[in-house]
Amino acid sequence: MEIDDPRPVPEPALLPAPINGSGSRPGILPRAHLPLPDPNAGPAPTMLRVERLNLFYGGKQALSDINLQVAPNSVMSFIGPSGCGKSTLLRCLNRMNDLIENVRIEGRVLLGDTDLYAPETDVIALRKRAGMVFQKSNPFPKSIFENVAYGLRIQGQRDRTVLEEAVETSLKGAGLWDEVKDRLKDSANGLSGGQQQRLCIARALAVNPEVLLMDEPCSALDPIATAKIEDLITELKERLTIVIVTHNMQQAARVSDFTAFFWLGKLVEMDLTERIFTTPRVQMTEDYITGRFG
Ligand SMILES: Nc1ncnc2c1ncn2[C@@H]1O[C@H](COP(=O)(O)OP(=O)(O)OP(=O)(O)O)[C@@H](O)[C@H]1O
């Protein structure tokens, strides 16, 4: 759906709704992931903060006035119809849009205290802090070992023992070690699609990111490989923060603590996943999650 669609976009509902019990809706039943917030607690800690973000591809506006916060050690899903700006926003979170010509960005994105778009920000260092996994796994045409060691090697790490330890830890972290430990020198291209995707996750983990950005990481995978990645997401949030773009609402309901629903480049509603899928505050969110459009 294009951003110039004439239908009006509702006013965004940005802050989690007050707790007033949960309704229930047949169909998608999310797991409860995080305890509901204490209404008397102080401001919640934030890993990522998006403030008044607008993004233009040439003359075309793809994101409008996005305000969003992602809590540390949580999983946030971005959902919404095709073309609503999910991937564009995800790429703003580690400046991957810099690689696209004619992109203009207004507003701020903060990773911890770092203003991502400040002139002094080191983009290479930033992308180590916020790693990315894409829809289509993209291992390098190298061995399994070298794929995972790659990020450390370009940081100048030469110590074989350090590299071996990091490769093992990262492959274990990505749930792949047992499947590949006896063939680390084999080409990564010989792995199955699901294994290649976990290898790409291991490659991202090797440089110890604080945030993992995942753009439809399971869309090319079968249900078994998808389940492994989903389990991995739940394990990984113990040590980092994850933002995932998904077309699969059941997946959003299964893996994420928070869900943000976008339409036509605007954030319509963000809340605890449990509430988005049971008692959304905006009619359009309800229409989308119940399959009335999209
Ligand atoms: N490189 C680009 N140049 C110009 N326009 C782009 C570019 N990438 C995306 N767009 C446009 O920006 C809007 C948002 O696209 P984006 O891919 O972020 O949406 P999405 O919600 O991730 O879609 P999908 O679910 O289909 O991947 C769309 O209208 C798209 O056509």
The ligand as an SDF file (V2000), in Angstrom:
LIG
                    3D

 31 33  0  0  0  0  0  0  0  0999 V2000
   14.9890    2.1830   -1.9290 N   0  0  0  0  0  0  0  0  0  0  0  0
   13.7780    2.7270   -2.0520 C   0  0  0  0  0  0  0  0  0  0  0  0
   13.5740    3.7430   -2.9030 N   0  0  0  0  0  0  0  0  0  0  0  0
   12.3550    4.3190   -3.0260 C   0  0  0  0  0  0  0  0  0  0  0  0
   11.2660    3.9390   -2.3220 N   0  0  0  0  0  0  0  0  0  0  0  0
   11.4120    2.9250   -1.4710 C   0  0  0  0  0  0  0  0  0  0  0  0
   12.6670    2.2590   -1.2710 C   0  0  0  0  0  0  0  0  0  0  0  0
   12.4930    1.2900   -0.3440 N   0  0  0  0  0  0  0  0  0  0  0  0
   11.1990    1.3420    0.0230 C   0  0  0  0  0  0  0  0  0  0  0  0
   10.5480    2.3190   -0.6530 N   0  0  0  0  0  0  0  0  0  0  0  0
    9.1380    2.6880   -0.5060 C   0  0  0  0  0  0  0  0  0  0  0  0
    8.9180    3.0780    0.8370 O   0  0  0  0  0  0  0  0  0  0  0  0
    7.6840    2.5630    1.3220 C   0  0  0  0  0  0  0  0  0  0  0  0
    7.9380    1.6820    2.5360 C   0  0  0  0  0  0  0  0  0  0  0  0
    8.6490    0.5130    2.0830 O   0  0  0  0  0  0  0  0  0  0  0  0
    9.1470   -0.5960    3.0910 P   0  0  0  0  0  0  0  0  0  0  0  0
    9.8750   -1.6080    2.2910 O   0  0  0  0  0  0  0  0  0  0  0  0
    9.8440    0.0400    4.2230 O   0  0  0  0  0  0  0  0  0  0  0  0
    7.7660   -1.1800    3.6110 O   0  0  0  0  0  0  0  0  0  0  0  0
    7.4850   -2.5560    4.3540 P   0  0  0  0  0  0  0  0  0  0  0  0
    6.3660   -2.2930    5.2840 O   0  0  0  0  0  0  0  0  0  0  0  0
    8.7360   -3.0960    4.9330 O   0  0  0  0  0  0  0  0  0  0  0  0
    7.0010   -3.4470    3.1320 O   0  0  0  0  0  0  0  0  0  0  0  0
    7.1090   -5.0390    2.9390 P   0  0  0  0  0  0  0  0  0  0  0  0
    6.3150   -5.6300    4.0540 O   0  0  0  0  0  0  0  0  0  0  0  0
    6.4690   -5.2480    1.5850 O   0  0  0  0  0  0  0  0  0  0  0  0
    8.5620   -5.3890    2.9730 O   0  0  0  0  0  0  0  0  0  0  0  0
    7.0450    1.8240    0.1590 C   0  0  0  0  0  0  0  0  0  0  0  0
    6.1450    2.6860   -0.4940 O   0  0  0  0  0  0  0  0  0  0  0  0
    8.2240    1.5090   -0.7400 C   0  0  0  0  0  0  0  0  0  0  0  0
    7.8150    1.4400   -2.0950 O   0  0  0  0  0  0  0  0  0  0  0  0
  1  2  1  0
  2  3  1  0
  2  7  2  0
  3  4  2  0
  4  5  1  0
  5  6  2  0
  6  7  1  0
  6 10  1  0
  7  8  1  0
  8  9  2  0
  9 10  1  0
 10 11  1  0
 11 12  1  0
 11 30  1  0
 12 13  1  0
 13 14  1  0
 13 28  1  0
 14 15  1  0
 15 16  1  0
 16 17  2  0
 16 18  1  0
 16 19  1  0
 19 20  1  0
 20 21  2  0
 20 22  1  0
 20 23  1  0
 23 24  1  0
 24 25  2  0
 24 26  1  0
 24 27  1  0
 28 29  1  0
 28 30  1  0
 30 31  1  0
M  END
$$$$
